Amino acid sequence: MSAQDSPHASGSPHRPHQEPSSNGVNPLRRTSDRIEAWWSGFLLAVLLIGLPVGSVSAGLAAYGSAMRTVEAQAAERHQVSARLTSDPGAAGSGAADEKQRVQVSWTGADGRQRTGTALVALDKSAGSTVPIWVDREETVQEPPMSSESAQATGWLVGAMTAVGGYVGLVAARSGMRLALDRSRYARWDAEWDLVEPVWSSRFRR
């Protein structure tokens, strides 16, 4: 064999070659590295698949619940015309308020005269007629929830779920990374405690 073909022809010592594992796994990869990679992959799958599904499901559930409230309130409440028995401007102290709660009266479904308080605009005066909402017991109520409000509730809950889920995933990844880094630092400190005396003895010679 010629000198050119010799593995030592370059003058450098022969170094054993580290063959890669048959399954493609890097033998120098630490267990903590594999755990971190697995955890990051899992969180990524949750982010891409689980978070959209969870957000849409939460939004639809909130929308369905709100729509049931809309239907229930629409069935229980009805609108009647009421007459103001007092002046809104004199009923309260806040002239800057857009509405003021004042005394009103109306005729119930049974023909009897009813009284109560309702929020009315400040430009109204005593004797004016305003629409109000009452329930089956002829008690003044707020207007029933609209379908638009139900849709807004669904969108809001879905968006909040998405934001909260994303923040939770980021916190989970950061927490795992912090725990793994603490473990790595602890192992490095332990290994250095073993190696440092050997290195120090070389300089003391």
Summary of the structure (lengths in Angstrom):
residues: 205
radius of gyration: 37.5
end to end distance: 44.0
largest distance: 120.9
contacts: 477
relative contact order: 0.13
helix: 53%
strand: 16%
